[in-house]
């Protein structure tokens, strides 16, 4: 009975000390930085010693190794802490931010269904699209990124705890790993599970490579969106100029009236950094040797840094840019009607070769497709007007070929 009471007292004191740390005020007791031994032993023992010290202040002397580190090793607690931190950050911060941005893009999409603009491939004029269709592609990118991140949660949530020094579980009671996961799930309302193979858990960081790869994919998608916005807003008079974006700050120290796409550029730079972190995580994961990966601090450092940067990028892009995007309707219409890309709609009627000849002539002579087709009397004015309606070019429809040879 006395032994059970002592065990309960130790448990309560450790828990109370941890709550005290979480409540703040003990930050100065944790001076270590990420650049330390690759197993995180110094950080683990730093925590153990602070917990023991705080418990002693409450009249319950504890030993940092025998009591606080009981049934554990830095080799299983540090990767466990890495997994918990990564899962919580992705689940509770990054995924909600992605969902909010996705909803914002759907809002922008619904507001721009009536605007038809020019599509482009290879940065050259192509056939018309709705501005809403272009935005729907952006939203779908973020939805796919969200799906990839959700897929990465299950591998990340398999914990190394219970493996102790080399994966054999020496000095840990049977079932300790499941008990820890049960308590973690109660505290966090998440779904942590013991990794069934502790030798894999201690030496392989493939779950972090996979999860950070999903973040790299998100970064690539965000860069694509940011670059699209920069192109579409370029000008204002000598670029594409198809959209207006918020003017957040002056863009030049010498050129009056110049306003740069600051927020998309900010997002690009964030994404470059995330992609750099991905390479760091990959190399560090590859460096696992025999029964331990000794590069764990830089893995979790890079992982959490990328999450923080992506959060800031998503928030700023949404609040300071996407929320204020508007279409330059008149200019979009002018570009569509003056484009040679609309000649594509004539293919089923006059054939590709004739359409290509007309398009090249229109470009060379700086004339419209409409005028040249009528001039050559290829089809009637009424039929041509119907074929060249931009709103008929933005979705599949039944075509009856009337090719005239």
N, C-alpha and C positions, 0 to 999 in steps of 0.2 A: 504493500500500500504506500509506504514511504517513497519507494522508487517511482511509482506511478505519479505521485504528487510532485516529485522533483522534475520528472520529465515534462509534466504539464506546466510547471513553473518556467522551465527553460523555454518551452515552446511559446508561452505567453510573453516572456521577456523579449525573445527574438522578434516576435510579431509586433510588439509595441515599439521596439527600436526601429524596425522597418517603417512603421507608420510615421514615426517621428522624422525619419529621413525624407519620406515622401512628402511630408508636410512642409518641408523647407527649413532652412536655418542651419543645415549641416554641410552646405555646399563647399565651404572652405576645407572640409575634411577629405575632399576628393581632388587632390592636386594633379593626378596623373592625366596624361594625354594619350591619344591613340597610339603614339609611337612608343611601343613597349614590346615585351615578349609576345610572340605570335599566338600564344595560347591564352593570353589574357590573365595569366596568373597574378600579376601585380594588381590588376583591377579587382579580381576576385578576392584576394587577400585584403586589399584596401577596404572593401565592403565588409568582409568578415570582422576585421579589427575595429571598424567604426561601430558596428552592431554590438560587439562585445564591450566596447568602451561605454556606449550609451546604456547598456544593460547594467554595467557595473555602477554607473551613476545612480541607478534606481535601486541599488542594494542587492543586485544579483550578479555576482562575478561569473563571467562566462569565458571559456577559452575559444579564441577565434578558429582554431583548427578542430579541436575535439568536440566542441559544441555547435558552433555556427556552421562549420563546414562538414558536419557529420553526414555520412553516407554520400558524400559528394567529392568531386575533384574539379579543379579549374577546367579540365579537359571536357567535362560534360556540362558544367554550369554555364560557362561562357557561351558556347554555341547554343545552349538552351535560351539564354537571355537574348542572343542575337535573333533567334527565330521569333521569340515573343515580341520583341521590339519591331521587327520587320512586319509581322502579321498585323499587329495593331496599327502601325503607321499606314499600311496599304489599305486595310479594311476600314479604319475609322477616319482617315484623312484623305488619302489620294482618291479612292473610289468615290466618296461623296462629292469631292471637287469635280471629278470627271462627269458625274451625273448632272451636276448643276450646269456645267458648260454645255453638255449635250442638249439639255433642255433649252438653254439660251439660243443655241443654233437652230433648234426646231422652231423657236419663236421667230427668229430672223427669217427662216425659210417660209413660214406661213405668211409673213408680211410682204414677201417679195414674189409671190406666185404670178403676179400680173406683168412682171418686167421681163422682157425678152432681150437677151444680149448675145454677143458673138461668142461662140466657142472657139477654142484655140488648141492646136496640137503642134508640137515642135516650136511653140511660140509664133506659129503662123496662123492666119485666118482659117477657120474651119466653119462648120455649119452652126446655126443658131441654137441656143439653149435658153431655158428660163434661168434667171438668176437663182431662183429657189432650188433648181436642180443642182446647180453648182454647190450651193450651201448644203444640200442634202448629202453630198459626197463628204463634206467636212464632218457633218454629224455622224455619218456612218463610220468614219475613221475612228472617232472617239468611242463609239459603241464597241467596235472591234477591239480597241485597246483595253476597254473595260473588261470585255470577255477574257482577254488574254491574262490580265492581272488576276481576275477571279480564279482562273485555272491554276495560277501559280500559288494560290493560298494553301491548298491541301498539302503539297510537298513541303512548303515552309513550316507548316504546323506540326510536322513530325519531329518530336523533340529528342535530343541526345541524352537527356537526364536519365540517370540510372546506369550509364555506361562507365562511370568513374574514370579511372586513369587511361585504360587502353581499349575499353569496350566490353570487358569481361564482367563488369559490375562488382568487382572486388570491393568489400566493405559496405555495400548497399544491400539492405534487406530485400528479399524477394517481394515483388509487387510495388516497390518504392516508386518506380517510374509512373505507374498508373495512378497511384495515390497523388503524386505531384500534379499530373495532368487533370485529375478530377478537381483538385483544389483550384488550379489555374482557371479551369472552365467555369467554376462557381464564381470566381472573382471577376472574370473578364467577360463572361457570356460569349466566349468564343469556343472553338472546337479543336483543342490541342490533343494530340495523341502521341503515345510513346513510339519512337522509331523502332520497328521490330528488329532491325539489325544495327546494333550500337557501333559495330566496327565501321559500317557505312556512315553512321551519324557523326562519328568523331573525325573521320578523315576526309569525307567528301562534302563539298559545298555546292553540289549541282543544283540544289533547290534555289540557292541565291543567284547562280548564273542564269537559271531559267527565269526567275522573277525579275532580275535586273534586265534580262533580255526583253521582257515584256515592257519594261519602262523605256528601254532604248527604242522599241517600236513606237511607243507613245511619243517619244521625243521626235522621231522621224515624222510622224503624222502632224505633230504640232508645228514643226518646221515647214512642212508642206502648206499648211493652212496660213502660217505667217507669211510665207513667200507669195502665196496667191494674193493675200491682202495687199502686200507691198506692190505687186504688179498691177492689180486692178485699180489701186489708188494712185498709181504713178502719174506724174504731171506737175501741176494740175492742168496745164494746157498742152504740153508737148509729150505726154505719156499716154497710157491707156485711158486714164481718167474715168473709168466706168463706175466707180464708187467713191463716196466721201467717207473718211474716217475722222474721228475726233481729233481736234488740234490741241494736243496736250501741252506743248511747249514750243517756243521758237526753235527753228531748226538750223540756224546759221548765225555765226558771230559776225558775218560780213555781208550776207545777201539778204536784203530786206524782204519781208513777206514770205520767206521760205519756211515751210513746216514739214518736218521729216516724220516717217512712220516709226516713231520711237518705240512703241510697245511691241510691234512685230519684230523689230531688231533686237529688243531685249529678250524676247522669247527665243529667237535663234541662238543667241549667245548662251542662254541657259541650256538649250538642247545640245549644243556642242559640248558643254561641260558634262552633261549626263552621259553622252556617248563616250567621252573620255573615261568617266567612272566605270562604264561597262567594261572597258578594256582592263582596267585595274582589277575589277572583280574576277574577270576571266583568268588573268595571270595568277592572281592570288589563290583562286580555287584550284588551278592546275598544280600549285606548289604543295598540295597535300602529299606527305611522305609517310609511308608505312602506316602506323596507327594513329597519326594525328595530322591535322592541317595546322601549321604554325604561322598562318598569315591571316588569322581571323579578325583582329582589330581593324585592319584596313578594309576588309570586306564589309563589315557592318557600318564602318564610318562612311564608305562610299555609297552604300545602299541608302542609309538615312539621309545623307547629303543630297542624293538625287531626288528623294521623295520631297524634301523641303524645297528644293529648287523648282521641281515640277509644280508643286502646290502654288508657289509664288507666281510662276509663269502663267498657270491656268487662271488664277484669280485676276492678275493684271490684264491679261488678254481679254478676259470676259468683261470686266468692269470698265476698263479704260479704252477698249477698242471695239470689240464685237457689239457691245450694247449700243454703240452710237453709229454703226455702219448704216449708210443709206445709199440707194442706187441713184446714179445720175441718169435718169430715165431718158431724157431727150437725146443725150449723147449716145447712149446704148442703142437707141432706135436708129440713129443716123449711121452708126457703124455697121449695123446689121444690113440696112438697105444698100449701103455702098460697098458691101463686101463681095468679092468674087466667089466666096465659099458657098453662096446660095445657088450657084450653078449646079451643085450636086443634086439638087431637087429635080433638075431637068434630065438626069441620066436615064430614067425609065422611059422617057418620051422621045428624046432625040439621040440617045446613046452617049456613052462616055467620050468617044473621040470628038464628036461635035461639041459637046459641053466643054471639053477641055480646050478646044480651039476658041470657043466664044470667051471662056474665062481668060485665056492668055491675051486675046485681042483687047478685052476690057481693061486688063492691067496695062498693056502697052499703050493704049490710046486714052487711058484715064476716062473711060466711059462706063456706063452702067450695063449690067447683064441684061436688064429689061429692055433698054433701048436697042442693043445689038441684036437680040433675038427677034424683035419686031422688024428691025431694018432688014434682016435676012429672010423675013417671012417664014420662019421655021414653024411657028404655031400661031394660033389666033391670039389676039389681045386678051380676050376673056379667059382663055385657057391658061395663058401665061400669068395673068394676075392671080389666078387660083393656085397655080403651082408655086409661085414665089411668095405666097403668104407665109411670113415667118412662123406664125402659130401652127402651121401644118408641118413644120420641120422638126418639132421638138418631141415627137413621140412616134412609135411605129404605127402605121396605118395601112389599110389595104391599098395596094397599087395595082392598077391594070396597065400593063406595059403597052405603050403605043409607039414603039420605036419606029422611026421613019428612016429608011436607008436611001 
